């Protein structure tokens, strides 16, 4: 990605370039972690914020566990019983 510019407004706000917002899936209300590292500002997408917004929105079918779903998505994990 080529360097882009953002201007600091009077109240200290900046607008992230659309390409950056799109690449990270940032929308209105998205939370970012802000760090100052060796004179650089580092912004990180707050994954916990994204997870908290979807937590509790999905219901598993009766008798299906999260382990069942993970096996379906990822396959058998080392140490899993052979008959599940």
Buried (B, 14 or more C-beta within 10 A) or exposed (E): EEEEEEEEEEEEEEEBEEEBBEEBEBEEEBBEEEEEEEEEEEBEBBEEEBEEEEEEEEEEEEEEEEEEEEBEEEEEEEEEEEEE
